[in-house]
Amino acid sequence: MPGKDKTYRLAPLAQVDLEDIWLYTLQKWSREQADTYHRELVAVFEGLAAGRKQGRAVDIRPHYLKYPTGAHMVYFQDHGDWLAIIRILHQKQDVSQNL
């Protein structure tokens, strides 16, 4: 019998990251592109929570995992029955200073 999917929660900084990514994409490209990328990011969160996607360990922070998507990396922690989405950082951002 399959287990129940985990839930996920966005940390306050991850929520800010998600909003900033949407606004940047809107300004740089279009509302349609911003909405599409937002949906893709949410699909990653859902896939991680459902176990369809697997994160890799982050070497600079114990108990943190990461998953690449588009130009960003999703950083999260697995708390057993739920995931904490900690940050969504652009690939050019300094992880050690922003995580």
N, CA, C and O atoms as a GROMACS GRO file, in nm:
protein
  396
    1MET      N    1   0.084  -0.118   0.000
    1MET     CA    2   0.000   0.000   0.000
    1MET      C    3   0.089   0.124   0.000
    1MET      O    4   0.175   0.138   0.087
    2PRO      N    5   0.070   0.215  -0.097
    2PRO     CA    6   0.154   0.334  -0.102
    2PRO      C    7   0.130   0.424   0.018
    2PRO      O    8   0.019   0.434   0.070
    3GLY      N    9   0.238   0.491   0.060
    3GLY     CA   10   0.228   0.582   0.173
    3GLY      C   11   0.167   0.715   0.131
    3GLY      O   12   0.158   0.747   0.012
    4LYS      N   13   0.127   0.790   0.228
    4LYS     CA   14   0.070   0.922   0.204
    4LYS      C   15   0.182   1.019   0.168
    4LYS      O   16   0.290   1.016   0.227
    5ASP      N   17   0.156   1.104   0.070
    5ASP     CA   18   0.255   1.205   0.033
    5ASP      C   19   0.283   1.297   0.151
    5ASP      O   20   0.195   1.326   0.233
    6LYS      N   21   0.406   1.342   0.156
    6LYS     CA   22   0.442   1.443   0.256
    6LYS      C   23   0.380   1.576   0.215
    6LYS      O   24   0.338   1.594   0.100
    7THR      N   25   0.375   1.666   0.308
    7THR     CA   26   0.339   1.804   0.274
    7THR      C   27   0.468   1.884   0.268
    7THR      O   28   0.575   1.836   0.305
    8TYR      N   29   0.458   2.005   0.220
    8TYR     CA   30   0.574   2.095   0.223
    8TYR      C   31   0.528   2.231   0.273
    8TYR      O   32   0.412   2.270   0.259
    9ARG      N   33   0.623   2.302   0.331
    9ARG     CA   34   0.598   2.438   0.380
    9ARG      C   35   0.712   2.526   0.334
    9ARG      O   36   0.829   2.487   0.336
   10LEU      N   37   0.677   2.645   0.291
   10LEU     CA   38   0.779   2.742   0.251
   10LEU      C   39   0.823   2.822   0.373
   10LEU      O   40   0.740   2.880   0.443
   11ALA      N   41   0.953   2.825   0.397
   11ALA     CA   42   1.008   2.914   0.500
   11ALA      C   43   0.987   3.058   0.453
   11ALA      O   44   0.971   3.081   0.333
   12PRO      N   45   0.986   3.154   0.545
   12PRO     CA   46   0.965   3.294   0.504
   12PRO      C   47   1.059   3.340   0.392
   12PRO      O   48   1.014   3.408   0.300
   13LEU      N   49   1.187   3.305   0.399
   13LEU     CA   50   1.279   3.347   0.294
   13LEU      C   51   1.249   3.278   0.161
   13LEU      O   52   1.268   3.338   0.055
   14ALA      N   53   1.204   3.155   0.165
   14ALA     CA   54   1.166   3.085   0.042
   14ALA      C   55   1.044   3.151  -0.021
   14ALA      O   56   1.036   3.161  -0.143
   15GLN      N   57   0.951   3.196   0.061
   15GLN     CA   58   0.833   3.267   0.009
   15GLN      C   59   0.876   3.396  -0.060
   15GLN      O   60   0.826   3.430  -0.167
   16VAL      N   61   0.970   3.468   0.003
   16VAL     CA   62   1.022   3.591  -0.058
   16VAL      C   63   1.094   3.557  -0.189
   16VAL      O   64   1.075   3.626  -0.289
   17ASP      N   65   1.175   3.451  -0.188
   17ASP     CA   66   1.244   3.408  -0.310
   17ASP      C   67   1.144   3.381  -0.422
   17ASP      O   68   1.163   3.427  -0.535
   18LEU      N   69   1.038   3.307  -0.392
   18LEU     CA   70   0.938   3.271  -0.492
   18LEU      C   71   0.871   3.396  -0.550
   18LEU      O   72   0.852   3.407  -0.671
   19GLU      N   73   0.837   3.490  -0.464
   19GLU     CA   74   0.777   3.616  -0.509
   19GLU      C   75   0.875   3.696  -0.594
   19GLU      O   76   0.838   3.751  -0.698
   20ASP      N   77   1.001   3.704  -0.550
   20ASP     CA   78   1.102   3.779  -0.624
   20ASP      C   79   1.128   3.717  -0.761
   20ASP      O   80   1.144   3.788  -0.860
   21ILE      N   81   1.130   3.585  -0.768
   21ILE     CA   82   1.150   3.515  -0.896
   21ILE      C   83   1.034   3.548  -0.990
   21ILE      O   84   1.055   3.575  -1.108
   22TRP      N   85   0.912   3.545  -0.938
   22TRP     CA   86   0.795   3.576  -1.021
   22TRP      C   87   0.804   3.719  -1.073
   22TRP      O   88   0.783   3.743  -1.192
   23LEU      N   89   0.835   3.815  -0.985
   23LEU     CA   90   0.844   3.956  -1.026
   23LEU      C   91   0.955   3.979  -1.128
   23LEU      O   92   0.936   4.051  -1.226
   24TYR      N   93   1.070   3.918  -1.104
   24TYR     CA   94   1.182   3.933  -1.198
   24TYR      C   95   1.144   3.878  -1.335
   24TYR      O   96   1.169   3.941  -1.438
   25THR      N   97   1.083   3.760  -1.336
   25THR     CA   98   1.044   3.697  -1.463
   25THR      C   99   0.938   3.781  -1.534
   25THR      O  100   0.941   3.794  -1.656
   26LEU      N  101   0.845   3.837  -1.459
   26LEU     CA  102   0.743   3.926  -1.517
   26LEU      C  103   0.809   4.046  -1.584
   26LEU      O  104   0.776   4.080  -1.698
   27GLN      N  105   0.903   4.110  -1.513
   27GLN     CA  106   0.968   4.230  -1.566
   27GLN      C  107   1.059   4.199  -1.684
   27GLN      O  108   1.067   4.276  -1.780
   28LYS      N  109   1.128   4.085  -1.677
   28LYS     CA  110   1.226   4.050  -1.781
   28LYS      C  111   1.158   3.989  -1.904
   28LYS      O  112   1.201   4.016  -2.017
   29TRP      N  113   1.054   3.909  -1.884
   29TRP     CA  114   0.990   3.839  -1.995
   29TRP      C  115   0.842   3.873  -2.005
   29TRP      O  116   0.804   3.961  -2.083
   30SER      N  117   0.758   3.805  -1.930
   30SER     CA  118   0.613   3.829  -1.941
   30SER      C  119   0.540   3.766  -1.824
   30SER      O  120   0.596   3.686  -1.749
   31ARG      N  121   0.413   3.804  -1.809
   31ARG     CA  122   0.329   3.745  -1.705
   31ARG      C  123   0.311   3.595  -1.731
   31ARG      O  124   0.314   3.514  -1.638
   32GLU      N  125   0.292   3.560  -1.856
   32GLU     CA  126   0.275   3.418  -1.891
   32GLU      C  127   0.398   3.337  -1.850
   32GLU      O  128   0.385   3.229  -1.792
   33GLN      N  129   0.516   3.388  -1.880
   33GLN     CA  130   0.639   3.318  -1.844
   33GLN      C  131   0.655   3.312  -1.692
   33GLN      O  132   0.698   3.210  -1.638
   34ALA      N  133   0.621   3.421  -1.622
   34ALA     CA  134   0.630   3.423  -1.476
   34ALA      C  135   0.537   3.318  -1.415
   34ALA      O  136   0.576   3.246  -1.324
   35ASP      N  137   0.414   3.312  -1.467
   35ASP     CA  138   0.318   3.213  -1.416
   35ASP      C  139   0.364   3.070  -1.446
   35ASP      O  140   0.351   2.981  -1.362
   36THR      N  141   0.419   3.049  -1.566
   36THR     CA  142   0.467   2.915  -1.604
   36THR      C  143   0.581   2.871  -1.513
   36THR      O  144   0.581   2.758  -1.464
   37TYR      N  145   0.678   2.959  -1.490
   37TYR     CA  146   0.792   2.922  -1.406
   37TYR      C  147   0.748   2.900  -1.261
   37TYR      O  148   0.799   2.811  -1.193
   38HIS      N  149   0.654   2.980  -1.214
   38HIS     CA  150   0.599   2.961  -1.080
   38HIS      C  151   0.536   2.823  -1.068
   38HIS      O  152   0.558   2.751  -0.970
   39ARG      N  153   0.456   2.785  -1.168
   39ARG     CA  154   0.394   2.651  -1.167
   39ARG      C  155   0.501   2.541  -1.168
   39ARG      O  156   0.486   2.439  -1.100
   40GLU      N  157   0.608   2.561  -1.245
   40GLU     CA  158   0.716   2.463  -1.250
   40GLU      C  159   0.783   2.448  -1.113
   40GLU      O  160   0.814   2.337  -1.071
   41LEU      N  161   0.805   2.559  -1.045
   41LEU     CA  162   0.866   2.553  -0.912
   41LEU      C  163   0.774   2.481  -0.813
   41LEU      O  164   0.820   2.397  -0.736
   42VAL      N  165   0.646   2.513  -0.816
   42VAL     CA  166   0.551   2.446  -0.727
   42VAL      C  167   0.545   2.296  -0.759
   42VAL      O  168   0.534   2.214  -0.668
   43ALA      N  169   0.553   2.260  -0.887
   43ALA     CA  170   0.555   2.119  -0.926
   43ALA      C  171   0.678   2.048  -0.869
   43ALA      O  172   0.670   1.931  -0.832
   44VAL      N  173   0.790   2.118  -0.861
   44VAL     CA  174   0.910   2.061  -0.799
   44VAL      C  175   0.886   2.037  -0.651
   44VAL      O  176   0.919   1.930  -0.600
   45PHE      N  177   0.828   2.134  -0.581
   45PHE     CA  178   0.799   2.116  -0.438
   45PHE      C  179   0.708   1.994  -0.418
   45PHE      O  180   0.732   1.911  -0.330
   46GLU      N  181   0.605   1.985  -0.501
   46GLU     CA  182   0.510   1.874  -0.490
   46GLU      C  183   0.577   1.741  -0.524
   46GLU      O  184   0.550   1.639  -0.459
   47GLY      N  185   0.664   1.740  -0.625
   47GLY     CA  186   0.735   1.619  -0.662
   47GLY      C  187   0.831   1.572  -0.554
   47GLY      O  188   0.844   1.453  -0.529
   48LEU      N  189   0.897   1.666  -0.490
   48LEU     CA  190   0.985   1.631  -0.378
   48LEU      C  191   0.903   1.574  -0.262
   48LEU      O  192   0.942   1.474  -0.202
   49ALA      N  193   0.791   1.637  -0.233
   49ALA     CA  194   0.706   1.590  -0.122
   49ALA      C  195   0.648   1.453  -0.151
   49ALA      O  196   0.632   1.372  -0.060
   50ALA      N  197   0.616   1.426  -0.278
   50ALA     CA  198   0.556   1.298  -0.316
   50ALA      C  199   0.660   1.188  -0.334
   50ALA      O  200   0.625   1.071  -0.348
   51GLY      N  201   0.788   1.225  -0.335
   51GLY     CA  202   0.893   1.126  -0.353
   51GLY      C  203   0.924   1.096  -0.499
   51GLY      O  204   1.003   1.006  -0.528
   52ARG      N  205   0.863   1.170  -0.592
   52ARG     CA  206   0.891   1.151  -0.735
   52ARG      C  207   1.023   1.216  -0.774
   52ARG      O  208   1.082   1.180  -0.876
   53LYS      N  209   1.069   1.310  -0.695
   53LYS     CA  210   1.197   1.377  -0.717
   53LYS      C  211   1.280   1.360  -0.590
   53LYS      O  212   1.227   1.359  -0.479
   54GLN      N  213   1.411   1.348  -0.608
   54GLN     CA  214   1.500   1.326  -0.494
   54GLN      C  215   1.607   1.435  -0.489
   54GLN      O  216   1.670   1.466  -0.590
   55GLY      N  217   1.625   1.491  -0.371
   55GLY     CA  218   1.729   1.591  -0.353
   55GLY      C  219   1.863   1.525  -0.322
   55GLY      O  220   1.870   1.407  -0.288
   56ARG      N  221   1.969   1.604  -0.335
   56ARG     CA  222   2.104   1.560  -0.299
   56ARG      C  223   2.150   1.638  -0.178
   56ARG      O  224   2.104   1.749  -0.153
   57ALA      N  225   2.240   1.579  -0.103
   57ALA     CA  226   2.292   1.645   0.017
   57ALA      C  227   2.367   1.773  -0.019
   57ALA      O  228   2.432   1.782  -0.123
   58VAL      N  229   2.357   1.871   0.069
   58VAL     CA  230   2.429   1.998   0.054
   58VAL      C  231   2.554   1.987   0.141
   58VAL      O  232   2.544   1.963   0.261
   59ASP      N  233   2.671   2.005   0.081
   59ASP     CA  234   2.794   1.983   0.156
   59ASP      C  235   2.826   2.092   0.258
   59ASP      O  236   2.905   2.069   0.350
   60ILE      N  237   2.768   2.210   0.245
   60ILE     CA  238   2.801   2.318   0.340
   60ILE      C  239   2.704   2.327   0.457
   60ILE      O  240   2.728   2.401   0.552
   61ARG      N  241   2.594   2.253   0.452
   61ARG     CA  242   2.496   2.254   0.560
   61ARG      C  243   2.448   2.112   0.588
   61ARG      O  244   2.390   2.049   0.500
   62PRO      N  245   2.471   2.062   0.708
   62PRO     CA  246   2.420   1.928   0.740
   62PRO      C  247   2.267   1.928   0.741
   62PRO      O  248   2.204   2.026   0.780
   63HIS      N  249   2.209   1.818   0.699
   63HIS     CA  250   2.064   1.795   0.698
   63HIS      C  251   1.990   1.881   0.597
   63HIS      O  252   1.868   1.891   0.604
   64TYR      N  253   2.061   1.943   0.504
   64TYR     CA  254   1.998   2.019   0.397
   64TYR      C  255   2.011   1.938   0.268
   64TYR      O  256   2.110   1.868   0.247
   65LEU      N  257   1.911   1.950   0.184
   65LEU     CA  258   1.911   1.885   0.053
   65LEU      C  259   1.889   1.992  -0.052
   65LEU      O  260   1.840   2.101  -0.023
   66LYS      N  261   1.925   1.959  -0.177
   66LYS     CA  262   1.904   2.053  -0.286
   66LYS      C  263   1.850   1.980  -0.408
   66LYS      O  264   1.872   1.861  -0.427
   67TYR      N  265   1.779   2.057  -0.491
   67TYR     CA  266   1.725   2.002  -0.615
   67TYR      C  267   1.727   2.114  -0.720
   67TYR      O  268   1.673   2.222  -0.697
   68PRO      N  269   1.791   2.088  -0.837
   68PRO     CA  270   1.799   2.191  -0.940
   68PRO      C  271   1.670   2.200  -1.021
   68PRO      O  272   1.605   2.100  -1.049
   69THR      N  273   1.634   2.322  -1.057
   69THR     CA  274   1.520   2.343  -1.147
   69THR      C  275   1.541   2.474  -1.221
   69THR      O  276   1.561   2.579  -1.158
   70GLY      N  277   1.536   2.470  -1.352
   70GLY     CA  278   1.559   2.591  -1.432
   70GLY      C  279   1.692   2.653  -1.395
   70GLY      O  280   1.794   2.584  -1.390
   71ALA      N  281   1.692   2.783  -1.370
   71ALA     CA  282   1.814   2.855  -1.332
   71ALA      C  283   1.831   2.862  -1.181
   71ALA      O  284   1.914   2.939  -1.132
   72HIS      N  285   1.754   2.783  -1.108
   72HIS     CA  286   1.754   2.791  -0.962
   72HIS      C  287   1.782   2.656  -0.896
   72HIS      O  288   1.774   2.550  -0.959
   73MET      N  289   1.815   2.664  -0.769
   73MET     CA  290   1.833   2.545  -0.686
   73MET      C  291   1.739   2.560  -0.568
   73MET      O  292   1.737   2.663  -0.500
   74VAL      N  293   1.660   2.455  -0.544
   74VAL     CA  294   1.569   2.453  -0.429
   74VAL      C  295   1.644   2.387  -0.314
   74VAL      O  296   1.692   2.274  -0.328
   75TYR      N  297   1.653   2.455  -0.201
   75TYR     CA  298   1.716   2.402  -0.081
   75TYR      C  299   1.607   2.370   0.020
   75TYR      O  300   1.518   2.451   0.046
   76PHE      N  301   1.614   2.249   0.077
   76PHE     CA  302   1.508   2.206   0.167
   76PHE      C  303   1.560   2.110   0.272
   76PHE      O  304   1.672   2.060   0.264
   77GLN      N  305   1.476   2.085   0.372
   77GLN     CA  306   1.503   1.987   0.476
   77GLN      C  307   1.386   1.889   0.481
   77GLN      O  308   1.271   1.927   0.464
   78ASP      N  309   1.419   1.763   0.505
   78ASP     CA  310   1.318   1.659   0.517
   78ASP      C  311   1.294   1.632   0.665
   78ASP      O  312   1.384   1.590   0.737
   79HIS      N  313   1.172   1.658   0.710
   79HIS     CA  314   1.135   1.639   0.850
   79HIS      C  315   1.046   1.516   0.869
   79HIS      O  316   0.962   1.514   0.958
   80GLY      N  317   1.065   1.416   0.785
   80GLY     CA  318   0.988   1.292   0.799
   80GLY      C  319   0.857   1.297   0.724
   80GLY      O  320   0.848   1.246   0.612
   81ASP      N  321   0.755   1.359   0.782
   81ASP     CA  322   0.626   1.363   0.715
   81ASP      C  323   0.601   1.496   0.644
   81ASP      O  324   0.493   1.518   0.588
   82TRP      N  325   0.699   1.586   0.646
   82TRP     CA  326   0.686   1.712   0.571
   82TRP      C  327   0.824   1.765   0.534
   82TRP      O  328   0.925   1.731   0.596
   83LEU      N  329   0.826   1.850   0.431
   83LEU     CA  330   0.949   1.914   0.385
   83LEU      C  331   0.943   2.063   0.416
   83LEU      O  332   0.838   2.126   0.403
   84ALA      N  333   1.056   2.117   0.456
   84ALA     CA  334   1.069   2.261   0.474
   84ALA      C  335   1.149   2.314   0.355
   84ALA      O  336   1.267   2.283   0.340
   85ILE      N  337   1.084   2.392   0.270
   85ILE     CA  338   1.153   2.456   0.159
   85ILE      C  339   1.220   2.580   0.218
   85ILE      O  340   1.152   2.675   0.257
   86ILE      N  341   1.353   2.579   0.224
   86ILE     CA  342   1.428   2.682   0.295
   86ILE      C  343   1.458   2.803   0.206
   86ILE      O  344   1.432   2.917   0.245
   87ARG      N  345   1.512   2.779   0.088
   87ARG     CA  346   1.546   2.887  -0.006
   87ARG      C  347   1.531   2.836  -0.148
   87ARG      O  348   1.534   2.716  -0.174
   88ILE      N  349   1.514   2.931  -0.240
   88ILE     CA  350   1.516   2.904  -0.384
   88ILE      C  351   1.616   3.004  -0.440
   88ILE      O  352   1.583   3.121  -0.461
   89LEU      N  353   1.737   2.959  -0.464
   89LEU     CA  354   1.846   3.049  -0.502
   89LEU      C  355   1.883   3.033  -0.649
   89LEU      O  356   1.884   2.922  -0.702
   90HIS      N  357   1.914   3.145  -0.713
   90HIS     CA  358   1.961   3.143  -0.850
   90HIS      C  359   2.098   3.077  -0.852
   90HIS      O  360   2.174   3.086  -0.755
   91GLN      N  361   2.130   3.011  -0.962
   91GLN     CA  362   2.257   2.939  -0.972
   91GLN      C  363   2.378   3.031  -0.955
   91GLN      O  364   2.486   2.983  -0.923
   92LYS      N  365   2.362   3.161  -0.976
   92LYS     CA  366   2.475   3.254  -0.962
   92LYS      C  367   2.488   3.311  -0.820
   92LYS      O  368   2.585   3.379  -0.790
   93GLN      N  369   2.391   3.284  -0.734
   93GLN     CA  370   2.398   3.335  -0.597
   93GLN      C  371   2.496   3.253  -0.514
   93GLN      O  372   2.512   3.133  -0.534
   94ASP      N  373   2.562   3.320  -0.422
   94ASP     CA  374   2.657   3.255  -0.331
   94ASP      C  375   2.577   3.178  -0.225
   94ASP      O  376   2.512   3.237  -0.140
   95VAL      N  377   2.583   3.047  -0.233
   95VAL     CA  378   2.505   2.962  -0.143
   95VAL      C  379   2.548   2.980   0.001
   95VAL      O  380   2.464   2.990   0.090
   96SER      N  381   2.678   2.986   0.026
   96SER     CA  382   2.726   2.995   0.164
   96SER      C  383   2.681   3.124   0.232
   96SER      O  384   2.666   3.126   0.355
   97GLN      N  385   2.659   3.230   0.157
   97GLN     CA  386   2.613   3.356   0.216
   97GLN      C  387   2.461   3.366   0.223
   97GLN      O  388   2.408   3.445   0.301
   98ASN      N  389   2.390   3.288   0.142
   98ASN     CA  390   2.245   3.302   0.132
   98ASN      C  391   2.165   3.187   0.192
   98ASN      O  392   2.042   3.193   0.196
   99LEU      N  393   2.233   3.084   0.238
   99LEU     CA  394   2.160   2.969   0.291
   99LEU      C  395   2.162   2.969   0.443
   99LEU      O  396   2.105   2.879   0.505
   0.00000   0.00000   0.00000
